[in-house]
Each structure stands twice: as C-alpha cells, then as structure tokens.
Amino acid sequence: MSAILSADDLNDFISPGVACIKPVETLPAEPAPSAPSDELEHEVILDGQPTANTPSQPPAQISLTDCLACSGCVTSAEAVLVSLQSHSELLSVLDQAPALRIHRDEDGGGGYRYRVEGLEDPASKLFVASVSPQTRASLAAAAGPGSGVSARDSGRMIAQLLTGPNGVRAGGKWSSGFEWIADTNTAREACLVLGAEEVLRDGDGGTGNNKIAKPILTSSCPGWVCYAEKTHPHVLPHISRVKSPQALMGTLLKTTLSRILDIPADRIWHLAVMPCFDKKLEASREEFTDHVWNGCGKPGKGVRDVDCVITSKEILMLAESRGIDFFGLSKAPIPQIPFPDPIIHKFLFPFNRGSQVDPAAGTSGGNLYYVLQYVAAQHPGSKIQTTRGRNADVIEYTVNSASGEPIFKAARYYGFRNIQNIVRRLKPAKLSRMPGSKAAGARRTAAKSTGLEHAYIEVMACPGGCTNGGGQIKVDDPIIIKQMGLSSKPGPEEQKRWLAQVDEAYFSAEEAEAEVYESSKQNGEAREDTVSGISPSYIRDTLAHWASITSIEMDRLVSTSYREVISDVGKSKTTDTERVVQLAGKIGGGW
C-alpha cells in the first residue's frame, strides 16, 4: 500500500455482486426448520438495504482478520480496515482509557517493588510502544540536512510526542501517555540469532511441525508472507518460523508485564511505529495472539501481541492532529521507570548495543548479513563472496572455506518482480498425466536442482528494503518537496536522492551505536562470543530467562506459523466434467 486510505476516500469497499466469504451470523427468533444449504452465499450490500428475498439483518461486521482469510477482495476493502489502525484510532483509545500509573518504591531491603495505580477502573490500560530504526531514519531525513536532527534525535522526539508533557498527553481527555517506549532493534537482535540457528539446524531445519524446507525464506516482511499465503502456498514450508521483531517485541512486553505486575494481558496496549503499512496486516494475524502461540491452537478472540501499528508518515499526522509541531519537540531523552525485571530491562534498554554498520547488511534488519557472518565465524579463515544478480535488488552470496571450497550459499531478493522468480523456481514439478511424458517434469526438476542451491534467501517486498517502505515519508510529500526545493513533481533522480538521505540517517545511527559499543567492549562489559556485535549466548540466556518468567516454552514465545488461504470468491463452481464439456464445445467437438 502506498497511501493512507480511509472510508472517506473510497466508495468500493466490496464491489457490487462480489460475494464475501464472511458468514452473516444471526440468531433466529424461532428454531430454524432446517440448516441452510452450503451453496448459499451471503453478499455485502453496498447501500445496506436488504433484498426482496432476504429478511432484514443488521450490517455484516467484517474484521481485518476476515479479509486476511479471503483471496478475493483484498484491495480497497482491506485498505479501509487497515486504516482502523491509525493515528486517529490511537488518539481515540488514549481519550477513552485512562492510563495505569506505575510506581517504583523501595522495599526497605535494598530492592524495589512496583505498584500499579488505577486497576479498579476496568477501562484503564497500560500503554507501551516500540519504534523501528527505519522510522527514526525517515523522520530524521524529513527534518532536513541542515536541521541537525539525527536518527537518535528523532527517536527522542517520538518519545516526547508519545509520553512527554508537550506531546499527546497535553490535549488528551485523561492526559494518557506511554509508560515504556522500546527500540525494536533489541527484538531484531534476538530474531537474528534465532534465525541463524534455524538455518544451521541439522537436517532440513527441525522435525514435525517445526520442520522447514531449504532454502529458508525470511518472514519479517508481512507483505511477502501475505502474498505467499494467498497465491503460492507451495512456498510456505520454506518460510522461517521465527517471529518478526514487531511481533516478538509485543509478546515480550505483554507477557513479562502481565506476569510481573499482575495485570491482565488484555489491559496492556501495545503500539508499534513501523515503516510499512503491511505491518498493520501482520498485527491483525490470529497467529500473533496468545490463544494460538500459547498452545491452544484455536483461532479466537485472544490477546494480540500488537494492538495498533502506525507508520512514519502517521507520526506527523498524529502530531498535527494535536496541533503539535513535531520537529519543534525537544530532543532531550524522556526519563522512564526501570522495567520491572532487571534482566529484561538491560535487554530492552541497553547502555550499549552491537551494530551492523556495514552497508552490505542493508536497511531491512540485516537477516542475511548476520547469517553469513554467523556461518563465517564457525569456519575460521572463510571468506564471503558477493555476486550481483540481474539487477541491484538481487545479490547472491557464497561463504568459501579457507581452501576456497563453497560451504554455504545464500541470496537476497527485493521487490515483487524478483520475488516472482523465487516463487516459480520453488514450485514443485508437475508431471504430465500422459503415458510416457516425463520430459517436462524432469526439465523442471533439473532447473530446480541447479537454480536453488541456496540455504537461505532474504525476501523483502519493497525494492531497496524497509527504508523504502510504503509507510515512510515519500519524496512527493509536501514537506519533502519544500525541503528539497522542488518546483515540480519529483522524478526518479529526486527519488534516489531522497532515499539516499534516509539510508544515510539509518547508517549514521548504527555507527553512533557502534562507537558506544566499542567503548563498552574496551571496559570489559561485552561478551567475547559476538558475531557482528551481537552475542548469541547473551540472547539465549535472556530468552531463557523470559521463558522462566512466563512459564511458557521458549519455542512458543518466539515462533509462529502460516496457513494456506483458500477462497472460492470469484472462482467458477463448475465441476471437472463440466469444464471438459465446455472445452470440447469451444474446439468444435462435444459429447
């Protein structure tokens, strides 16, 4: 999605005559004599009026989850429902629910105890948020090269907006704000380690339900995952089971706070600030509710890991809605109460953090880069060879041993044009049913064996990666046109220049964090088993501690699943025999 859509902008939520697979649930006044036929379909009527043959019914309520289960109408209808996760919805929730107040008191024994104020009000909530590094880079670039606003500064300005005295608190009914604002980089580091271990697991990546076919494809891009589920289910066995940083952060915040503070999880409200509109789709997946990942396995009204997602562009709209000049906010850090658990606090709010400042890591989290470094670290003397593909968004990598033998191969594919090549090459061979006709299937199998020797492929829907996400501030936005001094519609060159500014802000933040990390490393604060600045043992120890707090198996906390989406919307209901008869009639034959 490339723009923010709302109900006011559209008049084709579901096109006339298109059947919606969402059943209209009604309770009859009297017991129905018989069950309705399976062939009947419910249709969403645009004007809301019942037909002559249909009894009066209330309007169908269709949630975003319902639309994600449908491969028929996925454009305007889905976009409108996605818009319900918006800056307006955020303000509405803040105004409807007073915030729970967290107090930290000394317990007299040198420790602290946490006290929650406001639980007696059933509408009150504990507000927490997480912010992506791509969002900070986009806002820093939007401030302009001469503004002196870095990505770190923009992160502090977001915190001022969400919880500072001059932010959304100032104009709200309850003066509600966010108690903790975390950086998704911390969850990203956990996902990188988990992803690398998943790739190098013995065999084909596990057994039973956790078995993953090679090559393993990244799962942090929700647009790609949604596309695969709806159109190419044959690739689902290849998609990584590790949650995205957004989902992992939501699970971590809600489960930990719920257990330690004794707050029901459904009263913890998590906002994620992301560079991509499709992250709203991800937040609405039933797989990211505690009813599914906590072992129940049954879809239902579980507690979501993420309650609302807003994008980089919507941060500016949020400020404007409250009459706030975002770029006029203070750059000072917001003091936060320490997180209730000291080990989780150190993980979420580290004094130092390892960083991937190599541009080869890309701007989408560095999944592939970390896997390559992880493999190379286990083979001393090995080197990583890079080969550019048919365009800048296709790159292949090979880890060669000290003797020059290839020991690991991987690739990066960005943009749907390039993703199509992966999908086609992963499709299983379909042998002809004609006697003796095996050549076509054999050729396809041979092509597969020669073209898919990679063990890992990083897939992203957006060309250029996440800094070019659909929710980022774009070069044709008025604020950027003014900043760049453009008198006409921006062209390709202006687009490249703008994306270069965003990428520069992104990597500048990484470099600043790397300097702090190196300083702490010299003081002996960092572990020695680091790969690209991240310690796998530290991540494993922290995740094990998290699992012990929640009494939930670690694999359930960090893993997810996928499902094939099947819909008959817009498809012919003719049988195989009827299709054969139709085909025979078209070519002049017949039965």
C-alpha positions in Angstrom: 0.0 0.0 0.0 1.4 3.3 -1.0 -1.0 5.8 0.6 -3.1 6.2 3.7 -6.7 5.3 2.9 -9.8 5.8 4.9 -13.5 5.2 4.5 -14.0 8.8 3.3 -11.7 8.3 0.4 -13.4 5.2 -1.1 -16.7 4.0 -2.4 -15.8 0.5 -3.4 -15.3 -1.3 -0.1 -16.6 -4.5 -1.7 -17.5 -4.3 -5.3 -21.2 -4.9 -6.2 -22.0 -8.5 -6.8 -18.8 -9.8 -5.2 -19.7 -12.4 -2.6 -17.9 -12.1 0.8 -16.9 -15.4 2.4 -17.6 -13.9 5.9 -20.8 -15.5 7.0 -23.5 -13.3 8.4 -24.2 -14.7 11.9 -27.8 -14.3 13.0 -29.9 -15.8 15.8 -33.4 -16.7 14.6 -36.4 -15.8 16.7 -37.7 -19.4 16.3 -35.7 -22.6 15.7 -35.0 -22.9 12.0 -36.6 -26.0 10.5 -33.5 -26.9 8.5 -29.9 -25.8 8.1 -29.2 -23.5 5.1 -27.7 -25.0 2.0 -23.9 -24.9 1.6 -24.4 -23.4 -1.8 -25.9 -20.2 -0.5 -23.6 -17.2 -0.2 -24.0 -14.0 1.8 -23.3 -10.8 0.0 -22.4 -7.5 1.4 -24.9 -5.0 0.0 -23.3 -1.6 -0.6 -26.3 0.5 0.3 -27.1 -1.6 3.4 -30.7 -2.4 2.2 -32.0 -6.0 2.3 -33.1 -7.6 -1.0 -36.7 -8.6 -1.6 -36.0 -12.3 -0.8 -33.8 -11.6 2.2 -35.1 -10.9 5.7 -33.9 -7.7 7.4 -30.5 -8.2 9.0 -28.0 -5.9 10.7 -25.0 -4.9 8.6 -22.3 -7.5 8.3 -19.4 -6.9 10.6 -16.1 -7.7 8.8 -12.9 -7.6 10.7 -9.4 -7.3 9.2 -8.8 -10.9 10.1 -11.8 -11.9 8.0 -10.3 -10.1 5.0 -6.9 -11.7 5.5 -8.7 -15.1 5.1 -10.0 -14.0 1.7 -8.1 -14.0 -1.5 -10.9 -12.4 -3.5 -11.4 -8.8 -2.4 -8.1 -7.6 -1.0 -7.7 -4.0 -2.3 -10.0 -1.3 -1.1 -11.8 -3.4 1.5 -8.6 -4.4 3.1 -7.2 -0.9 2.9 -10.2 0.6 4.7 -10.0 -2.0 7.5 -6.3 -1.4 7.8 -7.0 2.3 8.3 -8.7 1.4 11.5 -5.2 1.0 12.8 -4.3 4.7 12.5 -3.3 7.8 14.4 -7.0 8.6 14.8 -7.7 5.3 16.4 -4.6 5.8 18.7 -6.0 9.1 19.9 -9.4 7.6 20.4 -8.1 4.9 22.6 -6.0 7.4 24.6 -9.1 9.5 25.2 -11.3 6.6 26.1 -9.0 4.8 28.5 -7.1 6.4 31.4 -3.5 5.2 31.7 -2.5 2.9 34.5 0.2 4.5 36.6 3.3 2.5 37.6 5.2 3.5 40.8 8.5 2.1 41.9 9.1 2.1 45.6 12.0 1.0 47.8 11.2 -2.2 49.7 13.5 -1.4 52.6 15.9 -4.3 51.8 17.8 -2.6 49.1 15.4 -3.6 46.3 12.3 -2.2 44.7 8.7 -3.2 44.4 6.3 -2.0 41.7 2.8 -0.6 42.4 0.1 -0.3 39.8 -2.4 2.5 40.3 -5.8 2.6 38.5 -6.6 -1.1 38.2 -10.0 -0.5 39.8 -11.2 1.3 36.6 -11.9 -1.6 34.1 -11.3 0.8 31.2 -7.8 1.8 32.2 -4.8 0.4 30.3 -1.1 0.3 30.4 0.3 1.9 27.3 3.6 0.7 25.9 5.2 1.3 22.5 8.1 0.2 20.2 9.7 2.2 17.5 11.6 0.9 14.4 15.0 2.3 13.3 13.7 2.9 9.8 11.0 5.2 11.2 13.6 7.2 13.1 15.7 7.5 9.9 12.8 8.6 7.8 11.8 11.4 10.3 15.5 12.5 10.7 15.8 12.8 6.9 12.5 14.7 6.7 13.8 17.3 9.2 16.4 18.3 6.5 20.2 18.0 6.2 20.7 21.4 7.9 18.4 20.7 10.8 20.9 18.8 12.9 18.3 16.1 13.7 19.9 12.7 13.8 18.0 9.4 13.9 18.7 9.2 17.6 17.2 12.7 18.0 14.1 11.8 16.0 13.7 8.7 18.3 13.7 11.0 21.3 11.2 13.4 19.6 8.9 10.4 19.1 9.2 9.6 22.8 8.4 13.3 23.6 5.3 13.1 21.4 4.0 9.8 22.9 4.8 10.4 26.6 6.2 13.9 27.1 4.3 16.8 28.7 4.1 18.7 25.4 3.0 15.6 23.4 -0.3 13.8 23.1 -0.8 14.0 26.9 -1.3 17.8 26.7 -4.5 17.6 24.7 -6.0 14.3 25.8 -9.0 13.8 28.0 -7.2 11.7 30.5 -3.6 13.0 29.8 -2.8 9.4 29.0 0.7 8.6 27.6 3.0 5.7 27.2 4.9 4.2 30.2 7.7 2.5 28.2 9.0 3.1 24.7 11.3 0.4 23.4 13.6 0.1 20.4 12.7 -2.8 18.1 16.4 -3.1 17.4 16.6 -5.2 20.6 14.0 -7.7 19.4 15.7 -7.6 16.0 19.0 -8.9 17.6 17.1 -11.8 19.1 15.5 -12.6 15.8 18.8 -12.5 14.1 20.3 -15.1 16.4 17.2 -17.3 16.3 17.1 -17.1 12.5 20.8 -18.0 12.2 20.4 -21.0 14.5 17.3 -22.0 12.5 19.2 -22.0 9.2 22.1 -24.1 10.6 20.0 -26.6 12.4 20.7 -30.2 11.5 18.9 -31.9 8.7 16.2 -29.8 7.0 15.6 -27.4 9.9 13.8 -29.5 12.5 11.3 -32.2 12.9 7.5 -32.5 13.0 5.6 -29.2 12.9 8.8 -27.3 13.1 10.4 -28.8 10.0 11.4 -26.2 7.5 12.4 -27.0 3.9 15.6 -25.5 2.4 16.1 -22.8 1.2 14.7 -21.0 4.2 13.0 -17.7 3.3 12.8 -14.7 5.7 9.4 -13.9 7.3 9.8 -10.4 8.7 8.2 -8.8 5.6 4.4 -9.2 6.1 3.6 -8.2 2.5 5.6 -11.1 1.2 4.1 -13.5 3.8 0.5 -12.5 3.0 1.2 -12.8 -0.7 2.7 -16.3 -0.3 -0.3 -17.5 1.8 -2.9 -16.3 -0.7 -1.3 -17.1 -4.0 1.7 -19.5 -3.6 1.1 -21.9 -0.7 3.8 -24.2 -2.0 6.4 -21.9 -0.6 5.0 -21.9 3.0 7.2 -24.9 4.1 10.2 -22.7 3.3 9.3 -19.6 5.3 11.1 -19.0 8.6 9.2 -19.8 11.8 10.9 -17.0 13.8 8.6 -14.1 14.7 9.3 -10.7 13.3 10.9 -8.1 15.6 7.5 -6.3 15.8 5.6 -9.5 17.0 8.4 -10.7 19.2 8.6 -7.3 21.0 4.8 -7.4 21.5 4.9 -10.9 23.0 7.8 -9.9 25.3 6.3 -6.7 26.6 2.8 -8.2 27.2 3.8 -11.5 28.8 6.5 -10.0 31.0 4.5 -7.1 32.3 1.4 -9.2 32.8 3.2 -11.8 34.9 5.4 -9.4 37.0 2.9 -6.6 37.6 -0.1 -9.0 37.8 -2.0 -7.0 35.1 -4.4 -8.9 32.7 -2.7 -9.0 29.3 -5.7 -7.5 27.6 -5.2 -4.3 29.6 -1.7 -3.8 28.2 -2.0 -1.8 24.9 1.0 -2.0 22.6 1.6 0.5 19.8 4.2 -0.3 17.1 5.7 2.5 14.9 6.8 0.9 11.7 7.9 1.9 8.1 5.3 -0.3 6.4 1.5 -0.4 6.1 1.6 -4.2 5.8 2.8 -4.3 9.4 -0.9 -3.5 10.2 -1.8 -6.7 8.4 0.8 -8.6 10.5 -0.6 -7.2 13.7 -4.0 -8.5 12.8 -3.0 -12.1 12.2 -4.6 -14.6 14.5 -1.2 -16.4 14.7 0.0 -13.4 16.8 -2.5 -13.8 19.6 -1.9 -15.7 22.8 -4.7 -18.2 22.0 -2.6 -19.5 19.1 1.0 -19.3 20.1 0.4 -20.2 23.8 -0.7 -23.8 22.9 -4.4 -23.5 22.5 -4.1 -23.6 18.7 -7.6 -22.4 18.2 -8.3 -19.1 16.5 -10.4 -16.8 18.6 -10.5 -13.5 20.5 -7.1 -13.8 22.0 -4.8 -11.1 23.2 -2.9 -9.6 20.3 0.9 -9.1 20.5 0.4 -5.7 18.8 -2.8 -3.7 19.2 -2.1 -0.9 16.8 0.5 0.0 14.1 1.1 3.4 12.8 3.7 4.4 10.2 6.4 7.0 10.0 4.1 9.3 8.0 1.4 8.9 10.6 3.6 10.2 13.3 3.5 13.6 11.6 -0.3 13.2 11.2 -0.6 12.3 14.9 1.3 15.4 15.9 -0.7 17.6 13.5 -4.0 16.2 15.0 -3.0 17.6 18.4 -1.7 20.8 17.0 1.9 19.9 17.7 5.0 20.8 15.6 6.8 17.5 15.6 10.1 19.0 14.5 9.8 21.6 17.3 9.7 19.0 20.0 12.5 18.6 22.5 15.4 16.3 21.6 16.0 15.5 25.3 15.6 11.9 26.4 12.5 11.1 28.4 13.2 9.5 31.8 11.5 6.1 32.2 10.9 4.0 35.2 13.2 1.0 35.0 11.4 -2.1 33.6 10.2 -4.4 36.4 12.7 -7.1 35.6 16.4 -6.0 35.6 17.5 -8.6 33.1 14.7 -7.7 30.6 15.4 -4.0 31.3 19.0 -4.5 30.3 17.9 -6.2 27.2 15.3 -3.6 26.2 17.2 -0.5 27.2 20.9 -1.4 26.9 23.6 1.1 27.6 25.4 -0.3 24.6 24.4 -2.3 21.6 26.4 -4.0 18.9 25.6 -2.7 15.4 25.8 -3.7 11.8 27.3 -0.7 10.2 28.4 -2.5 7.0 26.1 -1.2 4.2 26.0 -4.8 3.0 23.7 -5.5 5.9 21.0 -3.5 4.2 18.3 -1.4 5.8 15.9 -4.2 6.5 17.3 -5.6 9.7 20.3 -7.5 8.3 18.9 -11.0 8.5 21.0 -12.4 5.6 24.1 -10.4 6.6 24.0 -11.9 10.1 23.5 -15.4 8.9 26.6 -15.0 6.6 28.7 -13.7 9.5 27.4 -16.4 11.8 28.5 -19.1 9.3 31.8 -17.5 8.6 32.5 -17.2 12.4 32.2 -21.0 12.7 34.7 -21.6 9.9 37.9 -19.7 10.7 39.6 -18.3 7.6 36.5 -18.4 5.4 35.6 -15.5 3.2 32.2 -14.2 1.8 32.0 -13.8 -1.9 29.3 -11.5 -3.4 27.8 -11.8 -6.8 25.4 -9.2 -8.2 22.3 -10.7 -9.9 20.3 -9.3 -12.9 19.6 -6.1 -11.0 20.6 -4.2 -7.9 17.9 -6.0 -5.8 19.2 -9.5 -6.5 22.5 -10.4 -4.9 24.0 -13.9 -4.3 26.5 -14.8 -1.6 28.8 -17.7 -1.0 30.8 -18.5 2.1 34.1 -20.1 0.9 36.3 -22.1 3.2 40.0 -21.2 3.7 40.8 -23.6 0.9 38.3 -22.0 -1.5 35.5 -24.6 -1.3 32.0 -23.3 -1.1 30.4 -24.2 2.3 27.2 -22.0 2.3 25.2 -20.2 -0.3 22.5 -17.5 0.2 20.8 -14.8 -1.7 18.8 -11.5 -1.4 15.7 -10.8 -3.4 13.9 -7.5 -3.0 10.8 -6.4 -4.8 7.9 -8.4 -6.2 9.4 -8.6 -9.7 12.3 -10.5 -8.3 10.2 -12.5 -5.8 8.3 -14.0 -8.8 11.5 -15.7 -9.8 11.8 -17.4 -6.4 8.2 -18.5 -6.4 8.4 -20.1 -9.9 11.6 -21.9 -9.1 10.3 -23.3 -5.8 7.1 -24.6 -7.5 7.1 -28.5 -7.4 7.5 -30.2 -10.7 4.1 -31.3 -12.2 4.5 -34.4 -14.4 2.2 -34.9 -17.3 -0.6 -37.4 -17.0 0.0 -38.7 -20.5 1.8 -42.1 -20.7 5.5 -41.7 -21.3 5.5 -37.9 -20.9 8.1 -37.3 -18.2 10.4 -34.8 -20.0 8.6 -31.6 -18.8 8.7 -32.7 -15.2 12.3 -33.8 -15.5 13.3 -30.5 -17.0 11.7 -28.6 -14.2 13.3 -30.7 -11.6 16.7 -30.2 -13.2 16.1 -26.5 -13.2 15.3 -26.6 -9.6 18.3 -28.6 -8.6 20.7 -26.2 -10.4 19.0 -22.9 -9.5 18.1 -23.4 -5.8 21.3 -24.4 -4.1 20.9 -21.6 -1.6 20.3 -22.5 2.1 18.8 -19.0 2.9 17.1 -16.2 1.0 16.3 -12.8 2.4 13.0 -11.7 0.8 11.5 -8.2 1.0 8.6 -6.8 -0.9 9.9 -3.3 -1.2 12.7 -2.5 -3.7 15.6 -1.1 -1.7 14.3 -2.6 1.6 12.5 -1.3 4.6 13.7 2.3 4.5 11.7 2.5 1.3 8.6 1.0 3.0 5.1 2.1 2.0 4.6 3.9 5.3 7.7 6.0 5.1 7.7 9.7 4.3 7.9 10.0 0.5 9.7 12.4 -1.8 6.4 13.6 -3.2 5.0 14.6 0.2 4.7 18.4 0.6 7.2 18.5 3.4 9.9 16.9 1.3 9.1 18.9 -1.8 9.5 22.0 0.2 12.7 20.7 1.9 14.3 19.8 -1.4 13.2 23.0 -3.1 11.4 21.2 -5.9 9.1 23.2 -8.2 7.5 20.3 -10.0 6.7 16.6 -9.3 9.8 14.7 -8.2 11.3 12.4 -10.8 13.5 9.3 -10.5 16.6 11.3 -9.7 14.9 13.1 -6.8 13.6 9.8 -5.5 17.1 8.3 -5.5 18.5 11.4 -3.7 15.8 11.2 -1.1 16.2 7.5 -0.4 20.0 8.1 -0.1 19.2 10.7 2.6 17.1 8.2 4.6 19.7 5.5 4.2 22.4 7.9 5.4 20.4 8.7 8.5 19.8 5.0 9.1 23.5 4.0 8.9 24.6 7.1 10.9 22.5 5.9 13.8 24.1 2.4 13.5 27.6 4.0 13.5 26.9 6.1 16.6 25.7 3.0 18.5 28.8 1.0 17.3 31.1 3.7 18.8 29.3 3.3 22.2 29.6 -0.4 21.9 33.3 -0.4 21.2 33.8 1.9 24.2 32.0 -0.5 26.5 33.8 -3.5 25.0 37.1 -2.0 26.0 35.8 -1.7 29.5 35.0 -5.4 29.6 31.2 -5.0 29.5 30.6 -7.0 26.3 30.8 -10.8 25.9 33.5 -12.3 23.7 31.3 -14.6 21.6 29.9 -11.8 19.5 29.0 -12.1 15.8 28.6 -8.7 14.2 28.4 -7.1 17.6 25.7 -9.5 18.9 26.4 -12.2 21.5 24.4 -15.4 20.8 24.9 -16.7 24.3 23.6 -13.4 25.8 20.5 -13.6 23.6 19.9 -17.3 24.5 20.3 -16.5 28.2 17.9 -13.6 28.0 15.3 -15.6 26.2 15.6 -18.5 28.6 15.1 -16.0 31.5 12.0 -14.6 29.7 10.6 -18.1 29.3 11.1 -18.8 33.1 9.2 -15.6 34.0 6.2 -16.5 31.9 6.3 -20.3 32.4 5.9 -20.7 28.7 8.2 -22.7 26.5 10.6 -20.5 24.6 9.7 -22.0 21.2 6.1 -21.0 21.7 7.1 -17.4 22.6 9.4 -16.9 19.6 7.8 -19.0 16.8 4.9 -18.6 14.5 3.1 -20.5 11.8 1.5 -19.9 8.4 -1.6 -21.2 6.6 -2.8 -21.6 3.1 -5.6 -19.2 2.3 -8.4 -20.8 0.2 -11.3 -18.8 -1.2 -14.0 -19.5 -3.8 -14.7 -15.8 -4.3 -14.7 -15.0 -7.9 -13.9 -18.6 -8.9 -16.1 -20.8 -11.1 -18.1 -23.5 -9.3 -18.3 -25.8 -12.3 -17.1 -29.4 -11.9 -14.3 -31.0 -13.7 -16.7 -32.8 -16.0 -18.5 -29.5 -16.9 -15.2 -27.9 -17.7 -14.3 -30.7 -20.1 -17.6 -30.4 -21.8 -17.2 -26.6 -22.2 -13.7 -27.1 -23.6 -14.9 -29.7 -26.0 -17.6 -27.4 -27.2 -15.2 -24.5 -27.8 -12.9 -26.6 -30.0 -15.8 -27.9 -32.2 -16.3 -31.2 -30.5 -18.9 -32.3 -28.0 -20.4 -35.3 -26.2 
